[in-house]
Amino acid sequence: MANPFFEGKTLLVAFEGWNDAAEGASGALRHLVTELDAELVGAVDPEDYFDFAFSRPTVSSDIEGKREITWPGAEVLRASRAKSVENPRLGDLYLLVGNEPARRWKAFTAEIMEYVDDCEIDRVIFLGAVPSDSPHTRPIKISMSSQSAQIRQQLAIEPSDYEGPVGIISILAMALEQASIPSVALWAPVPHYVHNSPSPKAMFSLLLEVERLLGLQFGHGTLADDAFEWERGIDELAEADEELASYVTQLESARDAADESAGSAESLAKEFERFLAQEDGEAESGN
C-alpha cells in the first residue's frame, strides 16, 4: 500500500557525479526511464551549466547509421501515456535525471524549481549513492535524510548534523524546503573498493526502496540477475587477492556485529514498549 505522504505528483531525481557512486542512483533512474517509456517534458540548456571538457559529449550512430552527438545535461521526463493508462498512478510520476552541473548552481536550481512549479509537483524523492565501508556480500541498507521535519517525523528519520561540502541534491532539497515542498533523499552505500564500476546491486536496492515508499511495482528487467553476477564477480576477484579477501572478511565481521547490536537494541525497545503498554493497562484497570 502506498504511503499517503507520497501520493500525488512525485518527482524522482538522480544526478551523475559526486552523489552517484557506482552509478547506483543514475542507473536506477535510467532503468525507470526505460521501463516507463518516459517522455521528455523539458531539459536545461547544457551550454549554461556544463563544462564539456569535464563532462564530454558523446558520439553514436542511430539505427540508420547516422552519426549524432549527445550532450551532457539534465532532463525532466514522465511516464508515457500508454503506461499511465495501464496504471493511472504512473501519470503522477516525473523523473529528473542527468549530470550534476559544473557551474551556475543557483541559476540551475531556479530553473529546476520552475519545472517543479509548472508540473505541480507535490513532493520529491532524491536518489544518491556514496562510497562506504560496507562489504559487497551483505544486503545494501538504504538510509534516508530529509530537510522536512514532517517527513522526518513520519519516517522516523534523525535530523542530520553534517557540516561540509554538498552536492546539487542538497542545494535543491533546501530550495524545495523553502518553497514548502517536502523531499526525502535515499542513499545507497557502495563498497568503496568497487565504487568505480557500475553496481546493479545498488541500483536494484534503490529501486526497491522507491517502490516501497510509493506503493508501486515497476519492471525490474535483469537488475536482480545483474546484481547477483556483480556480487559473484567481486567474489572471484577476492579469491584471487588474499589482501582483498582478508579486508572483505573484516568488513563482514564489523557489519554483522553492528547488525546484531542494532537487533538487540530494537528488541529492547520493543520490550520496553510492551512494558509501558502493560503498565498503562493496569493503571486503567485500577481506576
Secondary structure, DSSP 8 states (H G I E B T S, - for coil): ---GGG-S-EEEEEEESTTBGGGHHHHHHHHHHHHTT-EEEEE--HHHH--TTTS--EEEE-TT--EEEE---EEEEE--HHHHHH-GGGGGEEEEEEE--SS-HHHHHHHHHHHHHHTT--EEEEEEEEEES--TTS----EEE-S-HHHHHHHT-------S---HHHHHHHHHHHTT--EEEEEEEEEGGGTTS--HHHHHHHHHHHHHHHT-----TTHHHHHHHHHHHHHHHHHT-HHHHHHHHHHHHHHHHHHHHHHHHHHHHHHHHHHHHHHHHHHHHH-
